[in-house]
C-alpha cells in the first residue's frame, strides 16, 4: 500500500544551472552554497555526501510566497500554510541534494 505522498519527488523540477527547484504547486526554491545560520524562517538546509551543503529559500522572497498562496487558495489557516510550506521546503532540500549527488557521480 502506498502513502499519500508516494512519488512526491515527481512534482519537482531541479535546474542545477539556475540553482532552483520548482514544485508544480508554484513554489520555487533557490539554493546557495553553504549553510546559513540561523536557518531562514522559511528555508531549508541540505547536503549531499562528498558534494557539499546548501541553504534553500523561496525564490524572490515574499513575492514568491504571496504568489504561491494566491494559486493555492485552499490553504486558509496558518497551521495548514505552515505545515505545507514546511513539507515542501524539506522536499526541495531532498530533491536538490539528490540532483547534486547524481550530477557529481556523472562527472
N, C-alpha and C positions, 0 to 999 in steps of 0.2 A: 504494500500500500504506500502510495506517495503522499507527502505532506503538501500543505497549501502553497509552499514556496518552492516546490520542485522545479528544477531548471531555471531558477531565479537569474542565473548568470546570462541567460539568453536575452534578457531585457536590456543588457548593457552593450554599448559600443565604445571600445577604447581606441583612442587616437594617440599613440605614443609620441608622434612628431609634434602634435599640438599640446601634449601634456594634459589631456582631458579624458574623462569617462562620462558618457552621456546615457541616461536612462530613458526608456521610452515613455515615462511619465512626464518628461520635460526637464528633469533636473540634470544639470551638467556640473561636474566637479572638476576643478583644476588642481593639478598636483605640482608641487615644487619639491626639489631635492632637500632632504634633511628633515629633522624632527623639530618642530616649533614648540617651545614650552612657554607658558602653558598652552595646551591644545586649544585651538579656536573653539568658541562655544558651539558653533555649528561646523564641525570639522572632523577629520579622521586622520589617524596615523597608520602607516602600513610599512611593511618591509618585505623584501624577498631575499632569502639566504644567498649570500655571496654577491648580491647585486646592489643593494642599497636600501635606504629608508626615505619615506616621503610623507609630506603633510598635504592633505586634500581639503579644499574649502569650496563652497559653491562658486562657480564662475560668475563674475560680475557682482559678487556680494549680494547685498539686499535686493537688488533689482532682479536677480535670478530667483530668489526665494519668493518675491511678490508674484512674478510671472508664473512660477510653479504652483503657487496657491490659487491663482486665477484659473488655471486649467485643470485644477483638481478641487472643484467646489464641494465635493462630498466630505472633505476634511474640514470640519467646522470647529470642533472644540480643541483647545490647546493640547490636551492629552493625546488625541489622535494625530495631530500635526507633529508633535514631538516624537511620538513612537514611530511614525512612518519615516520622518526625516532621519532619525537615529538609525533605523534599519537600513535605509538607502545609503547613508554615509558609510556604514560598516560594509555593505555590499560593494560600494565604489572602491574602497580600500582593498578589498579582496580581489576584485577583478583587475585592478591596476597592478597589484603585486604579482598576480598570476601572469599577466601580459608581459611584465618586465622580466620575469623568470624565463618565460618561453622565448622572448627575444634574445636574452643572454645565452641561452642554450644554442640558438641558431647561429650565433656569431662564430 
